[in-house]
Amino acid sequence: MYGRNELIARYIKLRTGKTRTRKQVSSHIQVLARKRVREYQASIKVSSHLQVLAKRKSREFQSKLKDQVSKDKALQTVANLSSAQIVSASVMKPQTPFPPPVRYWPSPVPGQPGHSQDIKPFAQPPYTTLPAPVPPPITGYETLPPPRPTAIAAPVWQDRTIASAKLRLLEYSAFMETQKDRETYKHLFVHIGPSNPGYSDPVLESIDVRQIYDKFSEKKGGLKELYEKGPHNAFFLVKFWADLSGDIEEGPGAFYGVSSQYSGTENITISVSTKVCSFGKQVVEKVETEYARLEGGKYMFRIHRSPMCEYMINFIHKLKHLPEKYMMNSVLENFTILQVVSNRETQETLLCIAFVFEVSTSEHGAQYHVYRLVND
């Protein structure tokens, strides 16, 4: 049997008449792979930078437009007044409007399990009387800043974490456990830990989903078909820098597993499909079912220590045996995972996460970055 590089060399010989050794083919493939990685990373950086510049220009233009409109209105008002009206202070004094109707939506406290996220806003009827007179300020005390408005359009985590309107990913990890001297050692290949975002934290960056269509299967149930069906706020890209340092055990003494945890707004049964793709083709799929558990007013879904499939274990071992990190990254460039969490009864997509990988060079181990997938 021939290896991949030998088959490519034979094909070159048949088509062009030129002789190439398998080492020459391997070297050329690695050069092309590194070039494509650089081009992909550059496109992500340029896309993010252009989006930031576009948003900044838009804010500046809107601010200038508002200022100009205000000036035009003031000039028009003055032009329509007589000289006596202009002198009169009572005409120019702004009138106190009735307060508008207020909608209250108590904001969830991140990290506190005691409150449900499924809180429906209710309408406060408009006031029918004038507001009470404001008492004069007490002198000798420093004034406090105004409180944060209570009318909030969405929970704090919705645009800052992996979360749709109905489901949020709380934690995700792929790991290896071994027993040594009656103690358990755990090595995390990838890990998304619990987060507690605030309103001051930036929202997720966006990436055009069309840039990664070719990295996933185009068959039924692929990324393109799922995104077109929506909802679009359920789609995310996670770039992992996987930790392959240290000793990775082989054999029956080591356990390879995956754990994940979700928080939802409805008492449903979820189906979690994990598809492994190589060169844009699906090679293996694992489907799991999990039922909701009501905890502190929230519906929790936990998949704990699910055994990793044989394909993934062998892939990690072969990747670890490559002598250089650039060789590992060359392989990982064409390796992706698509996780789809859906309602088992209605087949509605609740979360769709596309995973891409590189090897971590950090002494802090596994790292990640999350992007929102859009179609601009």
C-alpha positions as CSV (number, residue, x, y, z in Angstrom):
1,M,0.0,0.0,0.0
2,Y,1.1,3.5,-0.7
3,G,1.0,6.4,1.8
4,R,-0.6,9.7,1.0
5,N,2.6,11.5,-0.1
6,E,3.6,8.6,-2.3
7,L,0.2,8.6,-4.1
8,I,0.5,12.4,-4.7
9,A,4.0,11.9,-6.1
10,R,2.8,9.2,-8.4
11,Y,-0.1,11.4,-9.5
12,I,2.4,14.3,-10.3
13,K,4.5,11.8,-12.3
14,L,1.5,10.6,-14.4
15,R,0.2,14.1,-15.0
16,T,3.4,16.2,-15.6
17,G,6.2,13.6,-16.1
18,K,8.1,15.2,-13.2
19,T,9.6,13.1,-10.5
20,R,9.0,14.1,-6.9
21,T,9.9,12.1,-3.7
22,R,7.5,11.7,-0.9
23,K,9.6,14.0,1.3
24,Q,9.5,16.7,-1.3
25,V,5.7,16.4,-1.4
26,S,5.5,16.4,2.4
27,S,7.6,19.6,2.6
28,H,5.5,21.4,0.0
29,I,2.3,20.5,1.7
30,Q,3.6,21.9,5.0
31,V,4.6,25.1,3.3
32,L,1.2,25.5,1.7
33,A,-0.5,24.7,5.1
34,R,1.5,27.4,6.9
35,K,0.7,29.9,4.2
36,R,-3.0,29.2,4.5
37,V,-2.9,29.6,8.3
38,R,-1.2,33.0,8.0
39,E,-3.8,34.1,5.4
40,Y,-6.7,32.9,7.6
41,Q,-5.3,34.6,10.7
42,A,-4.7,37.8,8.7
43,S,-8.3,37.8,7.3
44,I,-9.7,37.5,10.9
45,K,-7.6,40.3,12.2
46,V,-8.4,42.6,9.2
47,S,-12.1,41.8,9.4
48,S,-12.2,42.6,13.2
49,H,-10.2,45.8,12.7
50,L,-12.5,47.0,9.8
51,Q,-15.6,46.3,11.9
52,V,-14.2,48.4,14.8
53,L,-13.3,51.3,12.5
54,A,-16.8,51.2,10.8
55,K,-18.6,51.3,14.2
56,R,-16.4,54.2,15.4
57,K,-17.1,56.2,12.2
58,S,-20.8,55.5,12.5
59,R,-20.9,56.8,16.1
60,E,-19.0,59.9,15.1
61,F,-21.3,60.6,12.2
62,Q,-24.4,60.1,14.2
63,S,-23.1,62.4,17.0
64,K,-22.3,65.2,14.4
65,L,-25.7,64.7,12.8
66,K,-27.5,65.1,16.1
67,D,-25.6,68.2,17.0
68,Q,-26.3,69.8,13.6
69,V,-30.1,68.9,13.8
70,S,-30.2,70.5,17.3
71,K,-28.6,73.7,16.0
72,D,-30.9,73.9,13.0
73,K,-34.0,73.5,15.3
74,A,-32.7,76.2,17.7
75,L,-32.0,78.7,14.8
76,Q,-35.5,78.0,13.3
77,T,-37.2,78.6,16.7
78,V,-35.4,81.9,17.2
79,A,-36.1,83.0,13.6
80,N,-39.9,82.4,14.2
81,L,-40.0,84.5,17.4
82,S,-40.6,88.2,17.6
83,S,-38.2,90.4,19.4
84,A,-40.5,90.6,22.4
85,Q,-40.7,86.9,22.6
86,I,-36.9,86.5,22.4
87,V,-36.5,88.9,25.4
88,S,-39.2,87.0,27.4
89,A,-37.5,84.4,29.6
90,S,-40.7,82.5,30.2
91,V,-40.9,81.6,26.5
92,M,-37.4,80.2,26.4
93,K,-37.8,78.2,29.6
94,P,-38.1,74.5,28.9
95,Q,-41.3,72.8,29.9
96,T,-41.3,69.8,32.3
97,P,-42.8,66.9,30.5
98,F,-44.8,64.1,32.1
99,P,-42.5,61.1,32.8
100,P,-42.8,58.4,30.1
101,P,-44.1,54.9,30.8
102,V,-41.4,52.8,32.4
103,R,-40.8,49.1,31.8
104,Y,-39.1,47.1,34.6
105,W,-37.0,44.0,33.9
106,P,-35.0,43.0,37.0
107,S,-31.5,42.3,35.8
108,P,-30.1,38.8,36.8
109,V,-27.2,38.7,39.2
110,P,-24.4,36.8,37.4
111,G,-23.3,33.7,39.2
112,Q,-26.3,33.6,41.5
113,P,-28.5,30.5,41.0
114,G,-31.4,31.8,43.0
115,H,-33.2,33.6,40.2
116,S,-34.7,32.4,37.0
117,Q,-33.6,34.0,33.7
118,D,-37.2,33.6,32.3
119,I,-38.5,36.8,33.8
120,K,-41.1,38.6,31.6
121,P,-41.1,42.4,31.7
122,F,-44.3,44.1,32.7
123,A,-45.5,47.6,31.8
124,Q,-45.8,50.4,34.3
125,P,-48.9,52.6,33.5
126,P,-48.1,56.2,32.7
127,Y,-48.5,58.7,35.6
128,T,-51.6,60.7,35.5
129,T,-50.5,63.4,38.0
130,L,-47.6,65.8,38.1
131,P,-44.5,64.5,40.0
132,A,-44.0,65.5,43.5
133,P,-41.7,68.5,44.1
134,V,-38.1,67.6,44.5
135,P,-36.7,68.5,48.0
136,P,-33.7,70.7,48.0
137,P,-30.3,68.9,48.3
138,I,-28.7,68.5,51.7
139,T,-25.6,70.6,51.9
140,G,-22.4,69.2,53.3
141,Y,-22.6,65.8,51.8
142,E,-21.1,64.4,48.6
143,T,-23.7,63.5,46.0
144,L,-23.9,59.9,44.8
145,P,-23.8,58.9,41.1
146,P,-27.3,58.2,39.6
147,P,-28.3,54.5,39.9
148,R,-28.2,52.2,36.9
149,P,-31.4,52.1,34.9
150,T,-33.5,49.0,35.6
151,A,-35.0,48.7,32.2
152,I,-32.6,46.3,30.5
153,A,-33.2,44.8,27.1
154,A,-31.3,41.5,27.6
155,P,-29.4,39.6,30.3
156,V,-25.8,40.7,30.9
157,W,-24.4,37.5,29.6
158,Q,-26.4,37.3,26.4
159,D,-24.0,39.2,24.1
160,R,-20.8,38.5,26.1
161,T,-20.9,34.6,26.5
162,I,-21.9,31.6,24.4
163,A,-25.6,32.0,24.9
164,S,-28.8,32.2,22.8
165,A,-32.2,33.4,24.0
166,K,-33.0,29.9,25.4
167,L,-29.7,28.2,26.3
168,R,-26.3,29.2,27.7
169,L,-23.1,27.2,27.8
170,L,-21.7,27.4,31.3
171,E,-18.7,25.1,31.1
172,Y,-16.9,22.8,28.6
173,S,-13.8,20.7,28.9
174,A,-12.0,17.8,27.2
175,F,-9.5,16.0,29.5
176,M,-7.5,13.0,30.4
177,E,-7.4,11.4,33.9
178,T,-4.8,9.0,35.2
179,Q,-4.3,7.2,38.6
180,K,-0.9,7.4,40.2
181,D,-0.1,6.4,43.7
182,R,-3.9,6.3,44.5
183,E,-4.2,9.9,43.4
184,T,-6.1,11.2,40.3
185,Y,-4.3,13.5,37.9
186,K,-6.3,15.5,35.4
187,H,-4.9,17.1,32.3
188,L,-7.2,19.6,30.4
189,F,-6.7,19.6,26.6
190,V,-9.3,22.4,26.2
191,H,-11.4,24.2,28.7
192,I,-14.1,26.9,28.9
193,G,-14.6,27.8,32.5
194,P,-17.5,29.6,34.3
195,S,-17.7,33.3,33.6
196,N,-19.3,36.2,35.4
197,P,-19.5,39.1,32.9
198,G,-20.5,42.6,33.7
199,Y,-22.1,45.4,31.7
200,S,-18.7,47.1,31.4
201,D,-17.3,44.0,29.6
202,P,-17.1,44.2,25.8
203,V,-19.5,42.3,23.7
204,L,-18.2,39.4,21.5
205,E,-16.4,40.1,18.3
206,S,-18.1,39.0,15.1
207,I,-16.8,36.8,12.2
208,D,-18.6,36.2,8.9
209,V,-19.8,32.6,9.0
210,R,-19.1,32.2,5.2
211,Q,-15.4,32.3,6.0
212,I,-15.5,28.9,7.7
213,Y,-18.2,27.1,5.6
214,D,-15.5,25.0,3.8
215,K,-14.2,23.7,7.1
216,F,-17.4,21.8,7.9
217,S,-19.5,19.2,6.1
218,E,-21.9,20.6,3.5
219,K,-24.3,17.6,3.8
220,K,-27.7,17.7,5.4
221,G,-27.3,19.1,8.9
222,G,-24.1,21.0,8.1
223,L,-23.1,24.4,9.3
224,K,-24.4,26.3,6.2
225,E,-27.9,24.6,6.3
226,L,-28.2,25.1,10.1
227,Y,-27.2,28.8,9.9
228,E,-29.7,29.5,7.1
229,K,-32.4,27.9,9.2
230,G,-31.4,29.9,12.3
231,P,-31.8,31.5,14.8
232,H,-28.7,33.4,14.0
233,N,-28.1,34.5,17.7
234,A,-27.3,30.8,18.5
235,F,-24.2,30.5,16.4
236,F,-20.6,30.9,17.7
237,L,-17.0,30.2,16.8
238,V,-14.5,29.1,19.5
239,K,-10.8,29.2,18.7
240,F,-9.0,26.8,21.1
241,W,-5.3,26.8,21.8
242,A,-5.1,23.2,23.1
243,D,-2.7,22.1,25.8
244,L,-0.7,19.1,24.5
245,S,2.2,19.5,27.0
246,G,3.2,17.0,29.6
247,D,2.9,13.2,29.4
248,I,-0.2,11.9,27.7
249,E,-0.9,8.3,28.8
250,E,-1.8,5.6,26.4
251,G,-3.5,2.3,27.4
252,P,-6.3,1.2,29.7
253,G,-5.0,3.2,32.7
254,A,-6.0,6.5,31.3
255,F,-9.6,7.9,30.9
256,Y,-10.4,10.4,28.1
257,G,-13.6,12.3,28.6
258,V,-15.6,15.4,27.8
259,S,-17.9,17.3,30.2
260,S,-20.3,20.2,29.5
261,Q,-22.9,22.1,31.4
262,Y,-25.8,24.3,30.1
263,S,-28.4,26.6,31.7
264,G,-31.8,26.9,30.0
265,T,-35.1,28.8,30.3
266,E,-37.4,25.8,29.5
267,N,-38.1,22.3,30.9
268,I,-37.1,20.4,27.8
269,T,-35.0,17.5,26.7
270,I,-31.9,18.5,24.7
271,S,-30.0,16.5,22.0
272,V,-26.2,17.2,21.8
273,S,-24.6,16.3,18.5
274,T,-20.8,16.5,18.2
275,K,-19.4,16.1,14.7
276,V,-15.7,15.7,14.0
277,C,-14.6,17.0,10.5
278,S,-11.4,16.5,8.6
279,F,-10.7,18.5,5.4
280,G,-14.4,19.6,5.5
281,K,-15.7,16.1,5.6
282,Q,-17.5,14.5,8.6
283,V,-15.6,11.5,9.9
284,V,-17.5,10.7,13.1
285,E,-20.6,11.9,15.1
286,K,-21.6,11.4,18.7
287,V,-25.2,12.1,19.8
288,E,-26.2,12.4,23.5
289,T,-29.5,13.2,25.2
290,E,-29.8,15.1,28.5
291,Y,-32.9,16.0,30.6
292,A,-33.5,19.2,32.5
293,R,-33.0,19.5,36.3
294,L,-34.6,22.4,38.1
295,E,-32.0,24.1,40.3
296,G,-32.6,27.4,42.0
297,G,-35.2,28.5,39.5
298,K,-33.1,27.5,36.4
299,Y,-33.1,24.4,34.2
300,M,-29.7,22.8,34.3
301,F,-28.3,20.3,31.8
302,R,-25.1,18.4,32.6
303,I,-23.1,15.9,30.5
304,H,-20.5,14.7,33.0
305,R,-17.4,12.6,32.1
306,S,-18.8,11.4,28.7
307,P,-16.2,9.0,27.3
308,M,-14.2,10.4,24.3
309,C,-14.6,8.4,21.1
310,E,-11.8,6.1,19.9
311,Y,-11.2,8.3,16.8
312,M,-10.4,11.4,19.0
313,I,-8.1,9.4,21.4
314,N,-6.0,8.1,18.5
315,F,-5.9,11.5,16.9
316,I,-4.5,13.1,20.1
317,H,-1.9,10.4,20.3
318,K,-0.7,10.8,16.7
319,L,-0.7,14.6,17.1
320,K,1.4,14.4,20.2
321,H,4.0,12.2,18.4
322,L,4.7,14.9,15.8
323,P,8.1,16.5,16.6
324,E,7.3,20.2,16.0
325,K,4.4,22.4,17.0
326,Y,4.2,23.9,13.4
327,M,3.5,20.3,12.2
328,M,0.7,19.9,14.7
329,N,-0.8,23.2,13.7
330,S,-0.6,22.2,10.0
331,V,-2.7,19.1,10.8
332,L,-5.1,21.0,13.1
333,E,-5.8,23.6,10.3
334,N,-8.0,21.0,8.6
335,F,-9.5,19.5,11.8
336,T,-12.7,21.0,13.2
337,I,-15.6,20.1,15.5
338,L,-19.2,21.2,15.2
339,Q,-21.4,20.9,18.3
340,V,-25.2,21.4,17.8
341,V,-27.5,21.5,20.8
342,S,-31.2,21.2,19.9
343,N,-34.6,20.6,21.4
344,R,-35.2,16.9,20.9
345,E,-38.9,17.3,20.4
346,T,-39.0,20.3,18.0
347,Q,-35.5,20.0,16.5
348,E,-35.1,23.7,17.1
349,T,-31.4,24.8,17.3
350,L,-30.6,26.1,20.7
351,L,-26.8,26.5,20.3
352,C,-24.4,25.8,17.5
353,I,-20.6,26.0,18.3
354,A,-17.9,25.6,15.7
355,F,-14.5,24.7,17.2
356,V,-11.2,25.3,15.5
357,F,-7.8,24.5,17.0
358,E,-4.1,25.4,17.4
359,V,-1.5,24.1,19.8
360,S,-1.0,26.3,22.9
361,T,2.5,27.8,23.4
362,S,1.5,29.4,26.7
363,E,2.8,28.3,30.0
364,H,-0.7,28.8,31.4
365,G,-2.1,25.8,29.4
366,A,-5.2,25.7,27.3
367,Q,-6.7,29.0,26.2
368,Y,-9.7,30.1,24.0
369,H,-11.4,33.0,22.3
370,V,-15.1,33.3,21.4
371,Y,-16.6,35.0,18.4
372,R,-20.2,35.5,17.3
373,L,-21.0,34.1,13.8
374,V,-22.8,36.6,11.5
375,N,-23.6,37.0,7.8
376,D,-22.9,40.6,6.9
